[in-house]
Amino acid sequence: MTLVKAVEMIRPFEGLPHHETAVAQLHVAAGRGKRELHQAAYRMRNAFVAYDYAVSYGKAES
């Protein structure tokens, strides 16, 4: 996985809190190797999905 691909994975969640911190952490993980970057990218994407689901649960889609 490349850093560009990892950042694109969390791009849909750009308006959520801590997005800038997540991008910074992806840069740190990229320096530690491909495996670390892959794990961090999926972990962050899953966390953003869970957060988005939790705050929008039961609300009508617009």
mmCIF file as Biopython writes it, N, C-alpha, C and O atoms, coordinates in Angstrom:
data_model
#
loop_
_atom_site.group_PDB
_atom_site.id
_atom_site.type_symbol
_atom_site.label_atom_id
_atom_site.label_alt_id
_atom_site.label_comp_id
_atom_site.label_asym_id
_atom_site.label_entity_id
_atom_site.label_seq_id
_atom_site.pdbx_PDB_ins_code
_atom_site.Cartn_x
_atom_site.Cartn_y
_atom_site.Cartn_z
_atom_site.occupancy
_atom_site.B_iso_or_equiv
_atom_site.auth_seq_id
_atom_site.auth_asym_id
_atom_site.pdbx_PDB_model_num
ATOM 1   N N  . MET A ? 1  ? 0.847   -1.164 0.000  1.0 0.0 1  A 1 
ATOM 2   C CA . MET A ? 1  ? 0.000   0.000  0.000  1.0 0.0 1  A 1 
ATOM 3   C C  . MET A ? 1  ? 0.899   1.235  0.000  1.0 0.0 1  A 1 
ATOM 4   O O  . MET A ? 1  ? 1.948   1.268  0.643  1.0 0.0 1  A 1 
ATOM 5   N N  . THR A ? 2  ? 0.459   2.234  -0.732 1.0 0.0 2  A 1 
ATOM 6   C CA . THR A ? 2  ? 1.200   3.492  -0.774 1.0 0.0 2  A 1 
ATOM 7   C C  . THR A ? 2  ? 0.535   4.519  0.134  1.0 0.0 2  A 1 
ATOM 8   O O  . THR A ? 2  ? -0.616  4.355  0.540  1.0 0.0 2  A 1 
ATOM 9   N N  . LEU A ? 3  ? 1.261   5.559  0.442  1.0 0.0 3  A 1 
ATOM 10  C CA . LEU A ? 3  ? 0.728   6.615  1.290  1.0 0.0 3  A 1 
ATOM 11  C C  . LEU A ? 3  ? -0.457  7.307  0.615  1.0 0.0 3  A 1 
ATOM 12  O O  . LEU A ? 3  ? -1.424  7.678  1.281  1.0 0.0 3  A 1 
ATOM 13  N N  . VAL A ? 4  ? -0.381  7.478  -0.690 1.0 0.0 4  A 1 
ATOM 14  C CA . VAL A ? 4  ? -1.481  8.117  -1.432 1.0 0.0 4  A 1 
ATOM 15  C C  . VAL A ? 4  ? -2.750  7.285  -1.316 1.0 0.0 4  A 1 
ATOM 16  O O  . VAL A ? 4  ? -3.827  7.830  -1.075 1.0 0.0 4  A 1 
ATOM 17  N N  . LYS A ? 5  ? -2.637  5.986  -1.482 1.0 0.0 5  A 1 
ATOM 18  C CA . LYS A ? 5  ? -3.785  5.089  -1.376 1.0 0.0 5  A 1 
ATOM 19  C C  . LYS A ? 5  ? -4.360  5.117  0.040  1.0 0.0 5  A 1 
ATOM 20  O O  . LYS A ? 5  ? -5.578  5.106  0.217  1.0 0.0 5  A 1 
ATOM 21  N N  . ALA A ? 6  ? -3.491  5.153  1.040  1.0 0.0 6  A 1 
ATOM 22  C CA . ALA A ? 6  ? -3.938  5.176  2.434  1.0 0.0 6  A 1 
ATOM 23  C C  . ALA A ? 6  ? -4.706  6.462  2.745  1.0 0.0 6  A 1 
ATOM 24  O O  . ALA A ? 6  ? -5.732  6.428  3.423  1.0 0.0 6  A 1 
ATOM 25  N N  . VAL A ? 7  ? -4.208  7.588  2.249  1.0 0.0 7  A 1 
ATOM 26  C CA . VAL A ? 7  ? -4.896  8.858  2.480  1.0 0.0 7  A 1 
ATOM 27  C C  . VAL A ? 7  ? -6.226  8.881  1.739  1.0 0.0 7  A 1 
ATOM 28  O O  . VAL A ? 7  ? -7.204  9.430  2.248  1.0 0.0 7  A 1 
ATOM 29  N N  . GLU A ? 8  ? -6.279  8.294  0.544  1.0 0.0 8  A 1 
ATOM 30  C CA . GLU A ? 8  ? -7.533  8.224  -0.207 1.0 0.0 8  A 1 
ATOM 31  C C  . GLU A ? 8  ? -8.581  7.377  0.502  1.0 0.0 8  A 1 
ATOM 32  O O  . GLU A ? 8  ? -9.779  7.611  0.344  1.0 0.0 8  A 1 
ATOM 33  N N  . MET A ? 9  ? -8.138  6.392  1.284  1.0 0.0 9  A 1 
ATOM 34  C CA . MET A ? 9  ? -9.074  5.538  2.015  1.0 0.0 9  A 1 
ATOM 35  C C  . MET A ? 9  ? -9.866  6.330  3.052  1.0 0.0 9  A 1 
ATOM 36  O O  . MET A ? 9  ? -11.033 6.029  3.302  1.0 0.0 9  A 1 
ATOM 37  N N  . ILE A ? 10 ? -9.240  7.339  3.657  1.0 0.0 10 A 1 
ATOM 38  C CA . ILE A ? 10 ? -9.938  8.096  4.693  1.0 0.0 10 A 1 
ATOM 39  C C  . ILE A ? 10 ? -10.439 9.444  4.190  1.0 0.0 10 A 1 
ATOM 40  O O  . ILE A ? 10 ? -10.978 10.229 4.970  1.0 0.0 10 A 1 
ATOM 41  N N  . ARG A ? 11 ? -10.271 9.721  2.909  1.0 0.0 11 A 1 
ATOM 42  C CA . ARG A ? 11 ? -10.726 10.990 2.335  1.0 0.0 11 A 1 
ATOM 43  C C  . ARG A ? 11 ? -12.236 11.211 2.493  1.0 0.0 11 A 1 
ATOM 44  O O  . ARG A ? 11 ? -12.633 12.354 2.720  1.0 0.0 11 A 1 
ATOM 45  N N  . PRO A ? 12 ? -13.097 10.206 2.389  1.0 0.0 12 A 1 
ATOM 46  C CA . PRO A ? 12 ? -14.538 10.451 2.561  1.0 0.0 12 A 1 
ATOM 47  C C  . PRO A ? 12 ? -14.912 10.970 3.950  1.0 0.0 12 A 1 
ATOM 48  O O  . PRO A ? 12 ? -16.014 11.486 4.141  1.0 0.0 12 A 1 
ATOM 49  N N  . PHE A ? 13 ? -14.027 10.841 4.896  1.0 0.0 13 A 1 
ATOM 50  C CA . PHE A ? 13 ? -14.312 11.251 6.270  1.0 0.0 13 A 1 
ATOM 51  C C  . PHE A ? 13 ? -13.621 12.567 6.615  1.0 0.0 13 A 1 
ATOM 52  O O  . PHE A ? 13 ? -13.327 12.829 7.781  1.0 0.0 13 A 1 
ATOM 53  N N  . GLU A ? 14 ? -13.367 13.378 5.620  1.0 0.0 14 A 1 
ATOM 54  C CA . GLU A ? 14 ? -12.590 14.605 5.786  1.0 0.0 14 A 1 
ATOM 55  C C  . GLU A ? 14 ? -13.209 15.587 6.775  1.0 0.0 14 A 1 
ATOM 56  O O  . GLU A ? 14 ? -12.474 16.316 7.442  1.0 0.0 14 A 1 
ATOM 57  N N  . GLY A ? 15 ? -14.512 15.629 6.891  1.0 0.0 15 A 1 
ATOM 58  C CA . GLY A ? 15 ? -15.145 16.584 7.786  1.0 0.0 15 A 1 
ATOM 59  C C  . GLY A ? 15 ? -15.235 16.134 9.233  1.0 0.0 15 A 1 
ATOM 60  O O  . GLY A ? 15 ? -15.616 16.921 10.100 1.0 0.0 15 A 1 
ATOM 61  N N  . LEU A ? 16 ? -14.899 14.907 9.505  1.0 0.0 16 A 1 
ATOM 62  C CA . LEU A ? 16 ? -15.014 14.385 10.865 1.0 0.0 16 A 1 
ATOM 63  C C  . LEU A ? 16 ? -13.852 14.852 11.744 1.0 0.0 16 A 1 
ATOM 64  O O  . LEU A ? 16 ? -12.781 15.195 11.242 1.0 0.0 16 A 1 
ATOM 65  N N  . PRO A ? 17 ? -14.075 14.859 13.053 1.0 0.0 17 A 1 
ATOM 66  C CA . PRO A ? 17 ? -12.996 15.271 13.964 1.0 0.0 17 A 1 
ATOM 67  C C  . PRO A ? 17 ? -11.777 14.364 13.843 1.0 0.0 17 A 1 
ATOM 68  O O  . PRO A ? 17 ? -11.900 13.172 13.561 1.0 0.0 17 A 1 
ATOM 69  N N  . HIS A ? 18 ? -10.631 14.927 14.054 1.0 0.0 18 A 1 
ATOM 70  C CA . HIS A ? 18 ? -9.344  14.222 14.097 1.0 0.0 18 A 1 
ATOM 71  C C  . HIS A ? 18 ? -8.881  13.704 12.746 1.0 0.0 18 A 1 
ATOM 72  O O  . HIS A ? 18 ? -8.001  12.845 12.692 1.0 0.0 18 A 1 
ATOM 73  N N  . HIS A ? 19 ? -9.444  14.200 11.661 1.0 0.0 19 A 1 
ATOM 74  C CA . HIS A ? 19 ? -9.010  13.742 10.334 1.0 0.0 19 A 1 
ATOM 75  C C  . HIS A ? 19 ? -7.562  14.160 10.063 1.0 0.0 19 A 1 
ATOM 76  O O  . HIS A ? 19 ? -6.779  13.376 9.527  1.0 0.0 19 A 1 
ATOM 77  N N  . GLU A ? 20 ? -7.209  15.386 10.432 1.0 0.0 20 A 1 
ATOM 78  C CA . GLU A ? 20 ? -5.838  15.863 10.211 1.0 0.0 20 A 1 
ATOM 79  C C  . GLU A ? 20 ? -4.835  15.033 11.010 1.0 0.0 20 A 1 
ATOM 80  O O  . GLU A ? 20 ? -3.733  14.753 10.538 1.0 0.0 20 A 1 
ATOM 81  N N  . THR A ? 21 ? -5.224  14.644 12.214 1.0 0.0 21 A 1 
ATOM 82  C CA . THR A ? 21 ? -4.363  13.806 13.049 1.0 0.0 21 A 1 
ATOM 83  C C  . THR A ? 21 ? -4.177  12.438 12.401 1.0 0.0 21 A 1 
ATOM 84  O O  . THR A ? 21 ? -3.083  11.875 12.432 1.0 0.0 21 A 1 
ATOM 85  N N  . ALA A ? 22 ? -5.243  11.907 11.819 1.0 0.0 22 A 1 
ATOM 86  C CA . ALA A ? 22 ? -5.160  10.603 11.159 1.0 0.0 22 A 1 
ATOM 87  C C  . ALA A ? 22 ? -4.207  10.661 9.969  1.0 0.0 22 A 1 
ATOM 88  O O  . ALA A ? 22 ? -3.421  9.737  9.760  1.0 0.0 22 A 1 
ATOM 89  N N  . VAL A ? 23 ? -4.272  11.732 9.194  1.0 0.0 23 A 1 
ATOM 90  C CA . VAL A ? 23 ? -3.366  11.876 8.051  1.0 0.0 23 A 1 
ATOM 91  C C  . VAL A ? 23 ? -1.918  11.960 8.534  1.0 0.0 23 A 1 
ATOM 92  O O  . VAL A ? 23 ? -1.022  11.361 7.940  1.0 0.0 23 A 1 
ATOM 93  N N  . ALA A ? 24 ? -1.702  12.702 9.603  1.0 0.0 24 A 1 
ATOM 94  C CA . ALA A ? 24 ? -0.349  12.798 10.159 1.0 0.0 24 A 1 
ATOM 95  C C  . ALA A ? 24 ? 0.149   11.437 10.636 1.0 0.0 24 A 1 
ATOM 96  O O  . ALA A ? 24 ? 1.318   11.102 10.447 1.0 0.0 24 A 1 
ATOM 97  N N  . GLN A ? 25 ? -0.723  10.664 11.244 1.0 0.0 25 A 1 
ATOM 98  C CA . GLN A ? 25 ? -0.335  9.329  11.705 1.0 0.0 25 A 1 
ATOM 99  C C  . GLN A ? 25 ? -0.047  8.385  10.536 1.0 0.0 25 A 1 
ATOM 100 O O  . GLN A ? 25 ? 0.791   7.490  10.652 1.0 0.0 25 A 1 
ATOM 101 N N  . LEU A ? 26 ? -0.730  8.581  9.426  1.0 0.0 26 A 1 
ATOM 102 C CA . LEU A ? 26 ? -0.439  7.778  8.234  1.0 0.0 26 A 1 
ATOM 103 C C  . LEU A ? 26 ? 0.956   8.107  7.711  1.0 0.0 26 A 1 
ATOM 104 O O  . LEU A ? 26 ? 1.665   7.217  7.242  1.0 0.0 26 A 1 
ATOM 105 N N  . HIS A ? 27 ? 1.351   9.360  7.786  1.0 0.0 27 A 1 
ATOM 106 C CA . HIS A ? 27 ? 2.700   9.739  7.371  1.0 0.0 27 A 1 
ATOM 107 C C  . HIS A ? 27 ? 3.745   9.078  8.274  1.0 0.0 27 A 1 
ATOM 108 O O  . HIS A ? 27 ? 4.780   8.617  7.793  1.0 0.0 27 A 1 
ATOM 109 N N  . VAL A ? 28 ? 3.480   9.034  9.556  1.0 0.0 28 A 1 
ATOM 110 C CA . VAL A ? 28 ? 4.395   8.377  10.497 1.0 0.0 28 A 1 
ATOM 111 C C  . VAL A ? 28 ? 4.463   6.877  10.201 1.0 0.0 28 A 1 
ATOM 112 O O  . VAL A ? 28 ? 5.544   6.289  10.179 1.0 0.0 28 A 1 
ATOM 113 N N  . ALA A ? 29 ? 3.303   6.269  9.975  1.0 0.0 29 A 1 
ATOM 114 C CA . ALA A ? 29 ? 3.260   4.829  9.696  1.0 0.0 29 A 1 
ATOM 115 C C  . ALA A ? 29 ? 3.976   4.503  8.391  1.0 0.0 29 A 1 
ATOM 116 O O  . ALA A ? 29 ? 4.592   3.443  8.272  1.0 0.0 29 A 1 
ATOM 117 N N  . ALA A ? 30 ? 3.904   5.397  7.414  1.0 0.0 30 A 1 
ATOM 118 C CA . ALA A ? 30 ? 4.589   5.165  6.141  1.0 0.0 30 A 1 
ATOM 119 C C  . ALA A ? 30 ? 6.095   5.087  6.347  1.0 0.0 30 A 1 
ATOM 120 O O  . ALA A ? 30 ? 6.783   4.350  5.641  1.0 0.0 30 A 1 
ATOM 121 N N  . GLY A ? 31 ? 6.597   5.826  7.291  1.0 0.0 31 A 1 
ATOM 122 C CA . GLY A ? 31 ? 8.024   5.770  7.586  1.0 0.0 31 A 1 
ATOM 123 C C  . GLY A ? 31 ? 8.451   4.482  8.248  1.0 0.0 31 A 1 
ATOM 124 O O  . GLY A ? 31 ? 9.634   4.140  8.247  1.0 0.0 31 A 1 
ATOM 125 N N  . ARG A ? 32 ? 7.508   3.774  8.807  1.0 0.0 32 A 1 
ATOM 126 C CA . ARG A ? 32 ? 7.814   2.512  9.499  1.0 0.0 32 A 1 
ATOM 127 C C  . ARG A ? 32 ? 7.690   1.295  8.600  1.0 0.0 32 A 1 
ATOM 128 O O  . ARG A ? 32 ? 8.056   0.193  9.007  1.0 0.0 32 A 1 
ATOM 129 N N  . GLY A ? 33 ? 7.179   1.471  7.374  1.0 0.0 33 A 1 
ATOM 130 C CA . GLY A ? 33 ? 7.100   0.359  6.441  1.0 0.0 33 A 1 
ATOM 131 C C  . GLY A ? 33 ? 5.697   0.125  5.918  1.0 0.0 33 A 1 
ATOM 132 O O  . GLY A ? 33 ? 4.714   0.669  6.421  1.0 0.0 33 A 1 
ATOM 133 N N  . LYS A ? 34 ? 5.643   -0.708 4.885  1.0 0.0 34 A 1 
ATOM 134 C CA . LYS A ? 34 ? 4.372   -0.966 4.211  1.0 0.0 34 A 1 
ATOM 135 C C  . LYS A ? 34 ? 3.367   -1.691 5.095  1.0 0.0 34 A 1 
ATOM 136 O O  . LYS A ? 34 ? 2.175   -1.386 5.062  1.0 0.0 34 A 1 
ATOM 137 N N  . ARG A ? 35 ? 3.834   -2.635 5.873  1.0 0.0 35 A 1 
ATOM 138 C CA . ARG A ? 35 ? 2.920   -3.394 6.724  1.0 0.0 35 A 1 
ATOM 139 C C  . ARG A ? 35 ? 2.272   -2.490 7.776  1.0 0.0 35 A 1 
ATOM 140 O O  . ARG A ? 35 ? 1.065   -2.561 8.005  1.0 0.0 35 A 1 
ATOM 141 N N  . GLU A ? 36 ? 3.070   -1.654 8.402  1.0 0.0 36 A 1 
ATOM 142 C CA . GLU A ? 36 ? 2.555   -0.727 9.406  1.0 0.0 36 A 1 
ATOM 143 C C  . GLU A ? 36 ? 1.575   0.258  8.776  1.0 0.0 36 A 1 
ATOM 144 O O  . GLU A ? 36 ? 0.544   0.570  9.373  1.0 0.0 36 A 1 
ATOM 145 N N  . LEU A ? 37 ? 1.886   0.749  7.581  1.0 0.0 37 A 1 
ATOM 146 C CA . LEU A ? 37 ? 1.001   1.676  6.885  1.0 0.0 37 A 1 
ATOM 147 C C  . LEU A ? 37 ? -0.323  1.003  6.548  1.0 0.0 37 A 1 
ATOM 148 O O  . LEU A ? 37 ? -1.386  1.600  6.723  1.0 0.0 37 A 1 
ATOM 149 N N  . HIS A ? 38 ? -0.268  -0.210 6.075  1.0 0.0 38 A 1 
ATOM 150 C CA . HIS A ? 38 ? -1.471  -0.968 5.727  1.0 0.0 38 A 1 
ATOM 151 C C  . HIS A ? 38 ? -2.357  -1.154 6.958  1.0 0.0 38 A 1 
ATOM 152 O O  . HIS A ? 38 ? -3.563  -0.913 6.902  1.0 0.0 38 A 1 
ATOM 153 N N  . GLN A ? 39 ? -1.767  -1.577 8.046  1.0 0.0 39 A 1 
ATOM 154 C CA . GLN A ? 39 ? -2.530  -1.799 9.271  1.0 0.0 39 A 1 
ATOM 155 C C  . GLN A ? 39 ? -3.137  -0.503 9.793  1.0 0.0 39 A 1 
ATOM 156 O O  . GLN A ? 39 ? -4.294  -0.480 10.210 1.0 0.0 39 A 1 
ATOM 157 N N  . ALA A ? 40 ? -2.364  0.567  9.770  1.0 0.0 40 A 1 
ATOM 158 C CA . ALA A ? 40 ? -2.846  1.856  10.264 1.0 0.0 40 A 1 
ATOM 159 C C  . ALA A ? 40 ? -3.982  2.389  9.393  1.0 0.0 40 A 1 
ATOM 160 O O  . ALA A ? 40 ? -4.965  2.913  9.915  1.0 0.0 40 A 1 
ATOM 161 N N  . ALA A ? 41 ? -3.859  2.262  8.092  1.0 0.0 41 A 1 
ATOM 162 C CA . ALA A ? 41 ? -4.883  2.778  7.181  1.0 0.0 41 A 1 
ATOM 163 C C  . ALA A ? 41 ? -6.214  2.069  7.399  1.0 0.0 41 A 1 
ATOM 164 O O  . ALA A ? 41 ? -7.254  2.722  7.486  1.0 0.0 41 A 1 
ATOM 165 N N  . TYR A ? 42 ? -6.197  0.757  7.486  1.0 0.0 42 A 1 
ATOM 166 C CA . TYR A ? 42 ? -7.434  0.021  7.699  1.0 0.0 42 A 1 
ATOM 167 C C  . TYR A ? 42 ? -8.011  0.256  9.092  1.0 0.0 42 A 1 
ATOM 168 O O  . TYR A ? 42 ? -9.228  0.327  9.260  1.0 0.0 42 A 1 
ATOM 169 N N  . ARG A ? 43 ? -7.146  0.374  10.079 1.0 0.0 43 A 1 
ATOM 170 C CA . ARG A ? 43 ? -7.601  0.646  11.443 1.0 0.0 43 A 1 
ATOM 171 C C  . ARG A ? 43 ? -8.291  2.009  11.512 1.0 0.0 43 A 1 
ATOM 172 O O  . ARG A ? 43 ? -9.340  2.143  12.143 1.0 0.0 43 A 1 
ATOM 173 N N  . MET A ? 44 ? -7.713  3.009  10.874 1.0 0.0 44 A 1 
ATOM 174 C CA . MET A ? 44 ? -8.306  4.350  10.880 1.0 0.0 44 A 1 
ATOM 175 C C  . MET A ? 44 ? -9.598  4.402  10.083 1.0 0.0 44 A 1 
ATOM 176 O O  . MET A ? 44 ? -10.566 5.036  10.504 1.0 0.0 44 A 1 
ATOM 177 N N  . ARG A ? 45 ? -9.617  3.740  8.936  1.0 0.0 45 A 1 
ATOM 178 C CA . ARG A ? 45 ? -10.841 3.717  8.146  1.0 0.0 45 A 1 
ATOM 179 C C  . ARG A ? 45 ? -11.974 3.067  8.928  1.0 0.0 45 A 1 
ATOM 180 O O  . ARG A ? 45 ? -13.099 3.568  8.924  1.0 0.0 45 A 1 
ATOM 181 N N  . ASN A ? 46 ? -11.689 1.970  9.588  1.0 0.0 46 A 1 
ATOM 182 C CA . ASN A ? 46 ? -12.716 1.285  10.367 1.0 0.0 46 A 1 
ATOM 183 C C  . ASN A ? 46 ? -13.187 2.141  11.540 1.0 0.0 46 A 1 
ATOM 184 O O  . ASN A ? 46 ? -14.371 2.136  11.879 1.0 0.0 46 A 1 
ATOM 185 N N  . ALA A ? 47 ? -12.273 2.866  12.154 1.0 0.0 47 A 1 
ATOM 186 C CA . ALA A ? 47 ? -12.650 3.746  13.263 1.0 0.0 47 A 1 
ATOM 187 C C  . ALA A ? 47 ? -13.543 4.882  12.774 1.0 0.0 47 A 1 
ATOM 188 O O  . ALA A ? 47 ? -14.521 5.227  13.437 1.0 0.0 47 A 1 
ATOM 189 N N  . PHE A ? 48 ? -13.217 5.468  11.619 1.0 0.0 48 A 1 
ATOM 190 C CA . PHE A ? 48 ? -14.040 6.542  11.076 1.0 0.0 48 A 1 
ATOM 191 C C  . PHE A ? 48 ? -15.426 6.026  10.671 1.0 0.0 48 A 1 
ATOM 192 O O  . PHE A ? 48 ? -16.424 6.721  10.863 1.0 0.0 48 A 1 
ATOM 193 N N  . VAL A ? 49 ? -15.492 4.837  10.124 1.0 0.0 49 A 1 
ATOM 194 C CA . VAL A ? 49 ? -16.783 4.251  9.757  1.0 0.0 49 A 1 
ATOM 195 C C  . VAL A ? 49 ? -17.627 4.022  11.000 1.0 0.0 49 A 1 
ATOM 196 O O  . VAL A ? 49 ? -18.815 4.343  11.008 1.0 0.0 49 A 1 
ATOM 197 N N  . ALA A ? 50 ? -17.031 3.475  12.043 1.0 0.0 50 A 1 
ATOM 198 C CA . ALA A ? 50 ? -17.766 3.232  13.285 1.0 0.0 50 A 1 
ATOM 199 C C  . ALA A ? 50 ? -18.240 4.536  13.903 1.0 0.0 50 A 1 
ATOM 200 O O  . ALA A ? 50 ? -19.367 4.609  14.394 1.0 0.0 50 A 1 
ATOM 201 N N  . TYR A ? 51 ? -17.402 5.571  13.888 1.0 0.0 51 A 1 
ATOM 202 C CA . TYR A ? 51 ? -17.788 6.862  14.444 1.0 0.0 51 A 1 
ATOM 203 C C  . TYR A ? 51 ? -18.927 7.474  13.643 1.0 0.0 51 A 1 
ATOM 204 O O  . TYR A ? 51 ? -19.906 7.958  14.211 1.0 0.0 51 A 1 
ATOM 205 N N  . ASP A ? 52 ? -18.796 7.452  12.326 1.0 0.0 52 A 1 
ATOM 206 C CA . ASP A ? 52 ? -19.829 8.025  11.459 1.0 0.0 52 A 1 
ATOM 207 C C  . ASP A ? 52 ? -21.160 7.307  11.647 1.0 0.0 52 A 1 
ATOM 208 O O  . ASP A ? 52 ? -22.215 7.940  11.673 1.0 0.0 52 A 1 
ATOM 209 N N  . TYR A ? 53 ? -21.109 6.002  11.777 1.0 0.0 53 A 1 
ATOM 210 C CA . TYR A ? 53 ? -22.315 5.221  12.005 1.0 0.0 53 A 1 
ATOM 211 C C  . TYR A ? 53 ? -22.939 5.572  13.354 1.0 0.0 53 A 1 
ATOM 212 O O  . TYR A ? 53 ? -24.158 5.701  13.467 1.0 0.0 53 A 1 
ATOM 213 N N  . ALA A ? 54 ? -22.097 5.726  14.374 1.0 0.0 54 A 1 
ATOM 214 C CA . ALA A ? 54 ? -22.588 6.004  15.716 1.0 0.0 54 A 1 
ATOM 215 C C  . ALA A ? 54 ? -23.267 7.375  15.808 1.0 0.0 54 A 1 
ATOM 216 O O  . ALA A ? 54 ? -24.287 7.510  16.483 1.0 0.0 54 A 1 
ATOM 217 N N  . VAL A ? 55 ? -22.721 8.377  15.148 1.0 0.0 55 A 1 
ATOM 218 C CA . VAL A ? 55 ? -23.309 9.719  15.258 1.0 0.0 55 A 1 
ATOM 219 C C  . VAL A ? 55 ? -24.477 9.917  14.316 1.0 0.0 55 A 1 
ATOM 220 O O  . VAL A ? 55 ? -25.286 10.822 14.522 1.0 0.0 55 A 1 
ATOM 221 N N  . SER A ? 56 ? -24.585 9.088  13.282 1.0 0.0 56 A 1 
ATOM 222 C CA . SER A ? 56 ? -25.690 9.285  12.329 1.0 0.0 56 A 1 
ATOM 223 C C  . SER A ? 56 ? -26.768 8.205  12.450 1.0 0.0 56 A 1 
ATOM 224 O O  . SER A ? 56 ? -27.705 8.184  11.652 1.0 0.0 56 A 1 
ATOM 225 N N  . TYR A ? 57 ? -26.652 7.318  13.426 1.0 0.0 57 A 1 
ATOM 226 C CA . TYR A ? 57 ? -27.610 6.249  13.577 1.0 0.0 57 A 1 
ATOM 227 C C  . TYR A ? 57 ? -28.996 6.812  13.886 1.0 0.0 57 A 1 
ATOM 228 O O  . TYR A ? 57 ? -29.151 7.606  14.814 1.0 0.0 57 A 1 
ATOM 229 N N  . GLY A ? 58 ? -29.983 6.412  13.130 1.0 0.0 58 A 1 
ATOM 230 C CA . GLY A ? 58 ? -31.357 6.821  13.361 1.0 0.0 58 A 1 
ATOM 231 C C  . GLY A ? 58 ? -31.733 8.135  12.721 1.0 0.0 58 A 1 
ATOM 232 O O  . GLY A ? 58 ? -32.897 8.531  12.774 1.0 0.0 58 A 1 
ATOM 233 N N  . LYS A ? 59 ? -30.785 8.819  12.118 1.0 0.0 59 A 1 
ATOM 234 C CA . LYS A ? 59 ? -31.096 10.073 11.452 1.0 0.0 59 A 1 
ATOM 235 C C  . LYS A ? 59 ? -31.499 9.810  10.009 1.0 0.0 59 A 1 
ATOM 236 O O  . LYS A ? 59 ? -30.964 8.908  9.363  1.0 0.0 59 A 1 
ATOM 237 N N  . ALA A ? 60 ? -32.429 10.586 9.512  1.0 0.0 60 A 1 
ATOM 238 C CA . ALA A ? 60 ? -32.853 10.440 8.125  1.0 0.0 60 A 1 
ATOM 239 C C  . ALA A ? 60 ? -31.746 10.910 7.204  1.0 0.0 60 A 1 
ATOM 240 O O  . ALA A ? 60 ? -31.089 11.916 7.472  1.0 0.0 60 A 1 
ATOM 241 N N  . GLU A ? 61 ? -31.542 10.181 6.120  1.0 0.0 61 A 1 
ATOM 242 C CA . GLU A ? 61 ? -30.518 10.588 5.153  1.0 0.0 61 A 1 
ATOM 243 C C  . GLU A ? 61 ? -31.022 11.780 4.367  1.0 0.0 61 A 1 
ATOM 244 O O  . GLU A ? 61 ? -32.203 11.865 4.029  1.0 0.0 61 A 1 
ATOM 245 N N  . SER A ? 62 ? -30.123 12.688 4.083  1.0 0.0 62 A 1 
ATOM 246 C CA . SER A ? 62 ? -30.526 13.868 3.315  1.0 0.0 62 A 1 
ATOM 247 C C  . SER A ? 62 ? -29.943 13.873 1.932  1.0 0.0 62 A 1 
ATOM 248 O O  . SER A ? 62 ? -30.189 14.800 1.161  1.0 0.0 62 A 1 
#
